[in-house]
Amino acid sequence: MNTIGTKTIETDRLILRRYVVEDAEDMFRNWTSDPEVTKFMPWPIHESVDMTREILTEWVSYYDDGGCYNWGITLKGDDHVIGNIAVVSKDENMCSYEIGYCLSRVHWGEGIMPEALKAVIRYLFDGEQDLIRIFTTHDVRNEKSGRVMQKAGMHFDGVLRAVKKNKTGFYDAAYYSILRSDLVTQEQYEALFMELHPNFFERDYIASLPGVIISSEQILRLQEFDPHIYAKELPPSVSFGFYEGPMDEIHEAIRHVNPNWVEFFKEGNRIYCGRENGKIICFCIVEDFGEHVVNGMKWKIGGPGCVGTLPECRGRGIGLTMVRNVTKILRDECYDYSYIHFTGVAHWYARLGYKTVLKWSKDGFVK
């Protein structure tokens, strides 16, 4: 992996910069000598400023090879270092970096550490195109550190027992991560939309929509999908599966929901449906949108399309169970994302974990 090294980062309130040996006294005063700040650290408390200076001299020498990421945190207008943030481990084979940090107790609770962490995450992803994952960990007893990770937009991955060691001994570590794909911008989602649906806003049926209608596009990263998040108790008379019957039968059910959809249900489509006592009561097309490169990562995208439930069968959880089943099928078939297109019921899909990434009207995207 190509590295860009430690360069100055500026945020609204902070300057993150390289250390100089003269920072030793600030470091010693602000965190290396403080038993509260160092309580959960793997290194011992510094007994003298000379101990801090010796380590800092070594840190400064690492800048020369360009592969070191280690910043002193300062407030704008005040060049005294009040904390540290650094890449503390690298797994280049897995394109993954671990970040560690600490901050003077005087500045706890001011939002400084989440601000610094978000800035470093963006710096690393912007600068290293091969980097896929950034993660952080904390002793489960250090809940304040976990809140920093949450505020920085990181995803809680779980707890590994007795996996790390600090001054208190082996400890259970909570892991948080953020992926390059988590930082996709609206503009990138717009570009993806136009790849999936070329010339979309030029289509006659879109131009004919009332101007007040706003529709949503939703995404679910399938590695994060939990099929147990929605479990509806349905009677034995309700069953689900891929449709293998004559098209006339499925077309008849579709006409009761939206006659305009009949043209989309053709021989060769993968059609999934629910039945009650043998009668079709809900249906959708299992779509394959192919592979697309988004923010430097290849996404294999599928999704349930033209989702419908007969009016007399709504409100029972049947349709959402069908979508849940199709989402699980896509995950099991190694799709990366499930995509919901052109919906006015975003809250409905949200119950399965789908997130709205775009909104649009007939006139274009809604910011």
N, C-alpha and C positions, 0 to 999 in steps of 0.2 A: 504494500500500500504506500502511495506517495504521501508524505507528511508535509504540512505547511508550517509547523513549528509555532512557538508562542509569540504571537503578535498582539499589540494593544487592542483591546475591545472596549468600546464605549457604549454605555446604556444611558437611560434617562438620568440616573443619579450616580453612576459608578464609572470608574476607570479601572479596568483589569489590565495589569501591566507585568512585564518581567521584573523579577527581583534584582536588587543590587545588594551587595554584602552589607551596605550601610543600613539595610532594613532590619538587621538583627535585633536591635533594641526594641523596635516597635513590635516585632513578632513575639519577643520574649514577654513584653509587658501585656500584650493583647490576647495571646492564647497559649503559647508553649509552656508558660509557667502557671497557668490557671487550672486547678484540679477539676473545676466544673466543665470547662471546655474540653479537656483531655480525658474525661471520665471514661468514654467509650472508645478511645483511640487505641490502635495497636502498639503505639510507641509510648515510652515512659515520659512523665512530666520532666521538663528541663529544670535542672537545679541552678543553672547560671546562664547568663547571656552568652558566655563563651561557648557553651554547648550548642546554643542556637546558631551562633555565628559559624561554628564548624560545619554544621549541617547545611546552612545557607550557602556557604562557600562552595560546597559540593554541588548543590542545586544549580547555582549560577553557571558552573562549568558545563552542565549538561545542555545548556542552550546552544552550544557550539555545533552539535551534530544535527540540529534541526528536527529531531524526532521527539523532543521533550515538549509536553504541554503542562505548564505550571505557572499560575498567575497569582500575584498578590492583589488583593482587593482594596481599592482606595475609594474614598468619597470624592466627587468632583470638587475641586477647589481646595483639597487637602490631600497631600501626597503621602501621608502616613498610612502604612498598610494596616488594615483592621481584620483581615482574614485571608484565607487561602482556598483556591480551587484548582484541581489538577486532574489529569488523567493518571490514575494510579496503577492500571494494568491494561494490557492490550492482548487481544487474541486475533492476530492478523489473518489466520486461516479462516476464522469465523466472522471476520470483518466487524469485530465488536470491541468497544472500549468501556472501561469502568471509570467513573468519576468519583472522586472523594473531595470533601470540603470541611472547613471549620471556620468559625467566626467569633470575634471578640464578644464576650458576654454582654458588654455595654450596648451592643447593637442587636441583640436578640429581639425578635418580635417586630422588627421594622420592615420586613419584607425584602431585606437586602440579599439574603442567600437565594431565594427563588429567582430574583432578578438576575443574579450572577449565573445561576445554573442554566436558566433559559438562554442567556446570551452565549454561554460556552457550547451548549447543545447546537444552537444555530451555527455558530462559528465552525464547529467540527463537521457538521453535515454539509455546509456550504463549501468548505475547503477540501474535504476528502470525499471524492465521488464514489469510492469503493466502500465507504463506511455504511453499514446497514443498521447496526444496533448500538445504542448507548445505554448503559445501565448503572445503577447505584444500589448500594445496600446499606442497611443499618441494623444495629443490635435491636431486637424487638422491644427492648426496654427503653430505647431512645425514641419515643414516639414523636418528639419535636422534629427530628430529622426526617421522619416519614412524611410529616406535613409539608416540609420543604419540597420533597419529591412530588407530592400530589399537586402543590401549587405551581410547580414547573410543568405540569401537564404529563407527567410520567404515569405509566400503567403499572398497577400492582400485579406482580407475577406470582407471588406466593412466598412461603417461608421454608427455608431449608434448615433442618435441625443440626446444631453443633457443627456448622460448616466453616466457621471462622473463629479466630482467636484474638482477644484483646487482653488488656491488663487484668480483667476479671476472670479470664479463662476462656474456654470454648463457649460459643454462644449461638443461639438461633438467629439467623439473619433473614430479614425481610428484603426481597428483591423487587426493584422497580425498573422498568425499561421504557425506552421510547425508540421507535423505528423511523427510518427515513420516510416510510410510507405514511406515518402519522402526521407529517408536516406538509401534506399536499395543500396547495393554496386553491382559492376559488378559481383563479385563472387556469390552473392545471386541471381542475375538475371540468371547467367549461370546455377546455380542449379535448378532454376525454369524451365528454358528451357529444361533441361534434364528430369525433371519430366513430362513435357508436351509432349516431343518427345524422348522417350527412344531409345538409340542406334542410334541416328539420323545420326551421322557421319559414321556409319558403313553401311548405306543403299547404295545399288548399284547406285541408280540414283543421290545421292549426290556425291559419289566418282567419277562419270563420268562428273561432272561439270567442265568447264574450270577453271583453277587456278586463273585467273584474276577476276572472278566474286565474288563480295562481296555483301552479302545480309544483310538486316536489320530486327530486331525484334522491334516492337513498342508497347507501352502501353499508354492507356488513362484511368485515374481515372474518373469513370463515374459520381461521385458527382460533378466534376468540368466541366463536358461536357455542353457546351452551344449549343443547336441545331440551334440557330439563327446565329452562327458564320459563317455558310455557307448557303446562300439562293440564289438559282439559279432560275430565271424565266424560266419555261418550258411550252411548249404549252399544251393545254388540251388533245392533242392526246397521251401524255406520262402519264402512270400510273404505280403505284408500288403496290406490295403486295406479300404475300406468294404464292408459286407455288403449285397448287393442280392438275395439269394435268398429262398426261401420260409421262413417263420418256423419251420416244423416242423424244418428242418435245424439252425438255430441253437439251437432249444430242446432238441434231442437232445444237442448238445454241452454245453449248460449243465447238463443233468441229471447229467452225469458229474462235475461240479464242485460245484454247489450247487443242488439242485432248487428251493429257495425263491426263486431269482432268476428263474425262468422268467417269472413274472408281470410283471417289470419290462421285459422285452424284447418290445416291441410294435411293430406296424406304425407307421411314422412316426418311430420312434427313429433316431438316428444311431448305428449299430452298426459298430464297427471290429473286425476279426478277423485272425488269422494262420492260414495254411493250410500243411500239408505234404502234397505230392503231391495237392493238391486237397481234403484233409480238414481241417475246422475243428479247430484244436488250441488256440487261445486267443481271447479275445473281451473286449470291454468296451463300455459305452455312453459315447458322447461327450456329456456333459451340459452344458447351458447354464443356469447359475444366475442369469443376468441381471445387472443393475447394482445396486451397493449403495454407500452412502456410509460410509466407514470412516475415522475420525480426520480428517474434513474433506475426504477425497479420494474421488472416484468410482472404484470398481473394477468392471470387467467380468470376471465370474468364470465359468469353465467347469472341466471336469475329467473324467478317466476314472473311470467308476463301474462297480461289479460286475465288477471285473477278475478273470478266471479263466483258468487254463491246465489242460488235461487232465493228470491225475496222471502218466501215462506220459511226458509231454513236459516235465516240470519239471526245473529244474537245468541247462538248456541256454542260458539267456539269452533265450528266445523271448518269454516274457511281458513281461520288462522292456524288450525292444526294442519291443514293441507299445506300451507306455506311453510310451516315449521318442518314438515316432512321433506318438502322439496329442498329447503335450505340444507338440511342434513345430508340429503343425497348429493348435492353439489360439493359439500365439504368432503364426503367420503370419496368422491370422484376426483379429489385433489384440485378443485378450483380454489383460487386465492380469495375471490370476492364474490358475493352475491349482490346483484344490482336490481333495484326497484325503479322502474321508469314510469313517469307520467301518472303520479298518484295524488289524489286530494285527501287521502286518509293516512298521512304520515304517522299520526299518533298510533294507528292500528298496527303498522309494521314495527313501530318503536318498541312494542311489547316483546318482540323477538330480538331486540338489540340493534335494529337497523337505525342508521343515523342519517339525517338530512344533510346533504352536501351542496345542493343547489336548489334554487327556486326560479321559476320562470313563468312568464305570461306570453301571450301571442306576440308581444312586441320584443321579446328577448329575455335575457337573464335579469333577475331581480337581485340587486346587491344587498 
